[in-house]
Amino acid sequence: MKTRRKRDLPQKICATCGRPFAWRKKWEKVWDEVRYCSKKCSGQRKPPAT
């Protein structure tokens, strides 16, 4: 099995802080639903624009 480098993993931009974050094994099954890079950012999420 080949080792994957972090730079080769899929990335997203955090909806709160705007920083890029990489795929993690714990997000393997829910990667399409992940929007925040951390619990801190998900707790500080911005309210939806009306």
DOTORLO-575661 format. One record per residue: x, y, z of N, C-alpha, C, O, CB in turn; residue number from 1; residue in one letter. Coordinates in Angstrom, 2 decimals, m for minus. Glycine has a CB too. Layout:
BEGIN
<rec n_u="X" n_v="Y" n_w="Z" ca_u="X" ca_v="Y" ca_w="Z" c_u="X" c_v="Y" c_w="Z" o_u="X" o_v="Y" o_w="Z" cb_u="X" cb_v="Y" cb_w="Z" i="NUM" aa="a"/>
...
***
This chain:
BEGIN
<rec n_u="0.84" n_v="m1.19" n_w="0.00" ca_u="0.00" ca_v="0.00" ca_w="0.00" c_u="0.88" c_v="1.24" c_w="0.00" o_u="1.83" o_v="1.33" o_w="0.77" cb_u="m0.95" cb_v="0.01" cb_w="1.22" i="1" aa="m"/>
<rec n_u="0.55" n_v="2.18" n_w="m0.86" ca_u="1.32" ca_v="3.42" ca_w="m0.94" c_u="0.89" c_v="4.38" c_w="0.16" o_u="m0.28" o_v="4.46" o_w="0.53" cb_u="1.13" cb_v="4.07" cb_w="m2.31" i="2" aa="k"/>
<rec n_u="1.86" n_v="5.09" n_w="0.67" ca_u="1.56" ca_v="6.13" ca_w="1.66" c_u="1.17" c_v="7.40" c_w="0.93" o_u="1.85" o_v="7.81" o_w="m0.01" cb_u="2.77" cb_v="6.38" cb_w="2.60" i="3" aa="t"/>
<rec n_u="0.08" n_v="8.02" n_w="1.34" ca_u="m0.36" ca_v="9.26" ca_w="0.72" c_u="0.20" c_v="10.44" c_w="1.50" o_u="0.17" o_v="10.44" o_w="2.73" cb_u="m1.91" cb_v="9.34" cb_w="0.64" i="4" aa="r"/>
<rec n_u="0.70" n_v="11.40" n_w="0.82" ca_u="1.20" ca_v="12.60" ca_w="1.46" c_u="0.04" c_v="13.55" c_w="1.72" o_u="m0.96" o_v="13.54" o_w="1.00" cb_u="2.30" cb_v="13.28" cb_w="0.59" i="5" aa="r"/>
<rec n_u="0.19" n_v="14.37" n_w="2.74" ca_u="m0.89" ca_v="15.28" ca_w="3.11" c_u="m1.25" c_v="16.22" c_w="1.95" o_u="m2.42" o_v="16.55" o_w="1.76" cb_u="m0.50" cb_v="16.09" cb_w="4.35" i="6" aa="k"/>
<rec n_u="m0.26" n_v="16.63" n_w="1.20" ca_u="m0.54" ca_v="17.54" ca_w="0.08" c_u="m1.35" c_v="16.87" c_w="m1.03" o_u="m1.94" o_v="17.56" o_w="m1.86" cb_u="0.77" cb_v="18.07" cb_w="m0.50" i="7" aa="r"/>
<rec n_u="m1.37" n_v="15.54" n_w="m1.05" ca_u="m2.12" ca_v="14.80" ca_w="m2.07" c_u="m3.56" c_v="14.50" c_w="m1.66" o_u="m4.34" o_v="14.01" o_w="m2.48" cb_u="m1.41" cb_v="13.51" cb_w="m2.38" i="8" aa="d"/>
<rec n_u="m3.92" n_v="14.78" n_w="m0.41" ca_u="m5.27" ca_v="14.52" ca_w="0.08" c_u="m6.22" c_v="15.62" c_w="m0.40" o_u="m5.79" o_v="16.75" o_w="m0.65" cb_u="m5.27" cb_v="14.43" cb_w="1.62" i="9" aa="l"/>
<rec n_u="m7.52" n_v="15.30" n_w="m0.51" ca_u="m8.49" ca_v="16.33" ca_w="m0.89" c_u="m8.53" c_v="17.43" c_w="0.16" o_u="m8.29" o_v="17.18" o_w="1.35" cb_u="m9.90" cb_v="15.72" cb_w="m1.06" i="10" aa="p"/>
<rec n_u="m8.83" n_v="18.65" n_w="m0.27" ca_u="m8.91" ca_v="19.78" ca_w="0.64" c_u="m10.22" c_v="20.53" c_w="0.44" o_u="m10.84" o_v="20.47" o_w="m0.62" cb_u="m7.73" cb_v="20.73" cb_w="0.45" i="11" aa="q"/>
<rec n_u="m10.62" n_v="21.24" n_w="1.50" ca_u="m11.79" ca_v="22.12" ca_w="1.46" c_u="m11.42" c_v="23.41" c_w="2.17" o_u="m10.39" o_v="23.49" o_w="2.83" cb_u="m13.04" cb_v="21.45" cb_w="2.13" i="12" aa="k"/>
<rec n_u="m12.26" n_v="24.42" n_w="2.03" ca_u="m12.09" ca_v="25.69" ca_w="2.72" c_u="m13.13" c_v="25.75" c_w="3.83" o_u="m14.31" o_v="25.49" o_w="3.60" cb_u="m12.25" cb_v="26.91" cb_w="1.73" i="13" aa="i"/>
<rec n_u="m12.69" n_v="26.10" n_w="5.03" ca_u="m13.58" ca_v="26.18" ca_w="6.19" c_u="m14.61" c_v="27.30" c_w="5.97" o_u="m14.25" o_v="28.39" o_w="5.54" cb_u="m12.77" cb_v="26.43" cb_w="7.50" i="14" aa="c"/>
<rec n_u="m15.87" n_v="27.02" n_w="6.27" ca_u="m16.95" ca_v="27.99" ca_w="6.08" c_u="m16.88" c_v="29.15" c_w="7.07" o_u="m17.47" o_v="30.20" o_w="6.82" cb_u="m18.30" cb_v="27.29" cb_w="6.20" i="15" aa="a"/>
<rec n_u="m16.18" n_v="28.99" n_w="8.18" ca_u="m16.09" ca_v="30.04" ca_w="9.20" c_u="m14.82" c_v="30.87" c_w="9.06" o_u="m14.88" o_v="32.08" o_w="8.90" cb_u="m16.16" cb_v="29.43" cb_w="10.59" i="16" aa="t"/>
<rec n_u="m13.67" n_v="30.21" n_w="9.12" ca_u="m12.40" ca_v="30.94" ca_w="9.15" c_u="m11.78" c_v="31.13" c_w="7.77" o_u="m10.89" o_v="31.97" o_w="7.60" cb_u="m11.41" cb_v="30.23" cb_w="10.03" i="17" aa="c"/>
<rec n_u="m12.22" n_v="30.38" n_w="6.78" ca_u="m11.72" ca_v="30.54" ca_w="5.42" c_u="m10.38" c_v="29.87" c_w="5.15" o_u="m9.80" o_v="30.06" o_w="4.08" cb_u="m11.62" cb_v="31.97" cb_w="5.11" i="18" aa="g"/>
<rec n_u="m9.87" n_v="29.10" n_w="6.11" ca_u="m8.59" ca_v="28.42" ca_w="5.92" c_u="m8.81" c_v="27.06" c_w="5.26" o_u="m9.84" o_v="26.42" o_w="5.47" cb_u="m7.87" cb_v="28.25" cb_w="7.27" i="19" aa="r"/>
<rec n_u="m7.83" n_v="26.62" n_w="4.47" ca_u="m7.95" ca_v="25.29" ca_w="3.88" c_u="m7.67" c_v="24.21" c_w="4.92" o_u="m6.84" o_v="24.40" o_w="5.81" cb_u="m6.99" cb_v="25.14" cb_w="2.69" i="20" aa="p"/>
<rec n_u="m8.35" n_v="23.08" n_w="4.80" ca_u="m8.09" ca_v="21.94" ca_w="5.67" c_u="m8.17" c_v="20.67" c_w="4.83" o_u="m8.91" o_v="20.61" o_w="3.84" cb_u="m9.08" cb_v="21.89" cb_w="6.87" i="21" aa="f"/>
<rec n_u="m7.41" n_v="19.66" n_w="5.24" ca_u="m7.29" ca_v="18.43" ca_w="4.48" c_u="m8.19" c_v="17.33" c_w="5.03" o_u="m8.62" o_v="17.37" o_w="6.18" cb_u="m5.84" cb_v="17.95" cb_w="4.47" i="22" aa="a"/>
<rec n_u="m8.45" n_v="16.36" n_w="4.17" ca_u="m9.23" ca_v="15.17" ca_w="4.51" c_u="m8.60" c_v="14.45" c_w="5.69" o_u="m7.38" o_v="14.38" o_w="5.80" cb_u="m9.34" cb_v="14.21" cb_w="3.29" i="23" aa="w"/>
<rec n_u="m9.44" n_v="13.91" n_w="6.56" ca_u="m8.98" ca_v="13.10" ca_w="7.69" c_u="m9.71" c_v="11.76" c_w="7.67" o_u="m10.84" o_v="11.65" o_w="7.19" cb_u="m9.22" cb_v="13.83" cb_w="9.04" i="24" aa="r"/>
<rec n_u="m9.03" n_v="10.75" n_w="8.19" ca_u="m9.59" ca_v="9.40" ca_w="8.20" c_u="m10.96" c_v="9.36" c_w="8.90" o_u="m11.86" o_v="8.65" o_w="8.46" cb_u="m8.62" cb_v="8.43" cb_w="8.88" i="25" aa="k"/>
<rec n_u="m11.11" n_v="10.13" n_w="9.99" ca_u="m12.38" ca_v="10.11" ca_w="10.71" c_u="m13.54" c_v="10.70" c_w="9.91" o_u="m14.70" o_v="10.48" o_w="10.24" cb_u="m12.24" cb_v="10.86" cb_w="12.02" i="26" aa="k"/>
<rec n_u="m13.22" n_v="11.45" n_w="8.84" ca_u="m14.24" ca_v="12.04" ca_w="7.98" c_u="m14.47" c_v="11.20" c_w="6.73" o_u="m15.17" o_v="11.65" o_w="5.81" cb_u="m13.85" cb_v="13.45" cb_w="7.59" i="27" aa="w"/>
<rec n_u="m13.92" n_v="10.02" n_w="6.66" ca_u="m13.95" ca_v="9.19" ca_w="5.46" c_u="m15.37" c_v="9.00" c_w="4.91" o_u="m15.58" o_v="9.13" o_w="3.70" cb_u="m13.34" cb_v="7.84" cb_w="5.76" i="28" aa="e"/>
<rec n_u="m16.33" n_v="8.69" n_w="5.77" ca_u="m17.69" ca_v="8.40" ca_w="5.32" c_u="m18.58" c_v="9.63" c_w="5.18" o_u="m19.63" o_v="9.56" o_w="4.55" cb_u="m18.33" cb_v="7.44" cb_w="6.27" i="29" aa="k"/>
<rec n_u="m18.17" n_v="10.75" n_w="5.76" ca_u="m19.01" ca_v="11.96" ca_w="5.74" c_u="m18.30" c_v="13.16" c_w="5.10" o_u="m18.68" o_v="14.30" o_w="5.35" cb_u="m19.45" cb_v="12.32" cb_w="7.15" i="30" aa="v"/>
<rec n_u="m17.29" n_v="12.92" n_w="4.29" ca_u="m16.48" ca_v="14.01" ca_w="3.73" c_u="m17.33" c_v="15.03" c_w="2.96" o_u="m17.04" o_v="16.22" o_w="3.01" cb_u="m15.41" cb_v="13.44" cb_w="2.80" i="31" aa="w"/>
<rec n_u="m18.37" n_v="14.58" n_w="2.27" ca_u="m19.21" ca_v="15.51" ca_w="1.52" c_u="m19.98" c_v="16.46" c_w="2.42" o_u="m20.40" o_v="17.53" o_w="1.98" cb_u="m20.18" cb_v="14.74" cb_w="0.65" i="32" aa="d"/>
<rec n_u="m20.18" n_v="16.08" n_w="3.68" ca_u="m20.95" ca_v="16.91" ca_w="4.62" c_u="m20.07" c_v="17.81" c_w="5.49" o_u="m20.58" o_v="18.72" o_w="6.14" cb_u="m21.78" cb_v="16.01" cb_w="5.51" i="33" aa="e"/>
<rec n_u="m18.77" n_v="17.58" n_w="5.51" ca_u="m17.86" ca_v="18.36" ca_w="6.36" c_u="m17.73" c_v="19.78" c_w="5.82" o_u="m17.44" o_v="19.98" o_w="4.63" cb_u="m16.46" cb_v="17.67" cb_w="6.45" i="34" aa="v"/>
<rec n_u="m17.94" n_v="20.77" n_w="6.70" ca_u="m17.86" ca_v="22.18" ca_w="6.29" c_u="m16.89" c_v="23.00" c_w="7.13" o_u="m16.47" o_v="24.08" o_w="6.72" cb_u="m19.22" cb_v="22.80" cb_w="6.36" i="35" aa="r"/>
<rec n_u="m16.53" n_v="22.48" n_w="8.32" ca_u="m15.70" ca_v="23.25" ca_w="9.24" c_u="m14.42" c_v="22.49" c_w="9.56" o_u="m14.42" o_v="21.26" o_w="9.58" cb_u="m16.48" cb_v="23.56" cb_w="10.53" i="36" aa="y"/>
<rec n_u="m13.35" n_v="23.22" n_w="9.81" ca_u="m12.05" ca_v="22.59" ca_w="10.06" c_u="m11.91" c_v="22.08" c_w="11.49" o_u="m11.06" o_v="21.24" o_w="11.77" cb_u="m10.93" cb_v="23.56" cb_w="9.76" i="37" aa="c"/>
<rec n_u="m12.74" n_v="22.58" n_w="12.40" ca_u="m12.60" ca_v="22.17" ca_w="13.81" c_u="m13.93" c_v="22.36" c_w="14.55" o_u="m14.87" o_v="22.96" o_w="14.02" cb_u="m11.48" cb_v="22.98" cb_w="14.50" i="38" aa="s"/>
<rec n_u="m13.98" n_v="21.85" n_w="15.77" ca_u="m15.16" ca_v="22.05" ca_w="16.60" c_u="m15.32" c_v="23.52" c_w="16.96" o_u="m16.44" o_v="24.03" o_w="17.05" cb_u="m15.07" cb_v="21.20" cb_w="17.89" i="39" aa="k"/>
<rec n_u="m14.21" n_v="24.21" n_w="17.15" ca_u="m14.26" ca_v="25.64" ca_w="17.47" c_u="m14.95" c_v="26.42" c_w="16.34" o_u="m15.81" o_v="27.26" o_w="16.61" cb_u="m12.83" cb_v="26.18" cb_w="17.70" i="40" aa="k"/>
<rec n_u="m14.58" n_v="26.14" n_w="15.11" ca_u="m15.19" ca_v="26.84" ca_w="13.97" c_u="m16.66" c_v="26.47" c_w="13.81" o_u="m17.47" o_v="27.33" o_w="13.46" cb_u="m14.44" cb_v="26.51" cb_w="12.69" i="41" aa="c"/>
<rec n_u="m17.03" n_v="25.22" n_w="14.06" ca_u="m18.43" ca_v="24.86" ca_w="13.92" c_u="m19.27" c_v="25.51" c_w="15.00" o_u="m20.46" o_v="25.77" o_w="14.78" cb_u="m18.60" cb_v="23.34" cb_w="13.98" i="42" aa="s"/>
<rec n_u="m18.70" n_v="25.79" n_w="16.15" ca_u="m19.40" ca_v="26.48" ca_w="17.23" c_u="m19.53" c_v="27.97" c_w="16.99" o_u="m20.42" o_v="28.62" o_w="17.54" cb_u="m18.70" cb_v="26.24" cb_w="18.54" i="43" aa="g"/>
<rec n_u="m18.66" n_v="28.52" n_w="16.17" ca_u="m18.67" ca_v="29.95" ca_w="15.88" c_u="m19.25" c_v="30.23" c_w="14.50" o_u="m19.04" o_v="31.32" o_w="13.95" cb_u="m17.27" cb_v="30.53" cb_w="15.99" i="44" aa="q"/>
<rec n_u="m19.96" n_v="29.27" n_w="13.92" ca_u="m20.43" ca_v="29.42" ca_w="12.53" c_u="m21.27" c_v="30.68" c_w="12.36" o_u="m21.97" o_v="31.12" o_w="13.27" cb_u="m21.25" cb_v="28.19" cb_w="12.09" i="45" aa="r"/>
<rec n_u="m21.17" n_v="31.22" n_w="11.19" ca_u="m21.87" ca_v="32.45" ca_w="10.87" c_u="m23.34" c_v="32.13" c_w="10.57" o_u="m23.63" o_v="31.10" o_w="9.95" cb_u="m21.21" cb_v="33.18" cb_w="9.66" i="46" aa="k"/>
<rec n_u="m24.27" n_v="32.98" n_w="10.99" ca_u="m25.68" ca_v="32.73" ca_w="10.66" c_u="m25.89" c_v="32.88" c_w="9.16" o_u="m25.22" o_v="33.69" o_w="8.52" cb_u="m26.61" cb_v="33.68" cb_w="11.43" i="47" aa="p"/>
<rec n_u="m26.82" n_v="32.12" n_w="8.59" ca_u="m27.06" ca_v="32.22" ca_w="7.15" c_u="m27.55" c_v="33.61" c_w="6.75" o_u="m28.33" o_v="34.22" o_w="7.47" cb_u="m28.08" cb_v="31.17" cb_w="6.71" i="48" aa="p"/>
<rec n_u="m27.10" n_v="34.09" n_w="5.62" ca_u="m27.50" ca_v="35.41" ca_w="5.13" c_u="m28.95" c_v="35.37" c_w="4.69" o_u="m29.37" o_v="34.42" o_w="4.04" cb_u="m26.59" cb_v="35.87" cb_w="3.96" i="49" aa="a"/>
<rec n_u="m29.71" n_v="36.39" n_w="5.04" ca_u="m31.13" ca_v="36.43" ca_w="4.66" c_u="m31.38" c_v="37.44" c_w="3.60" o_u="m32.52" o_v="37.60" o_w="3.16" cb_u="m32.00" cb_v="36.71" cb_w="5.84" i="50" aa="t"/>
***
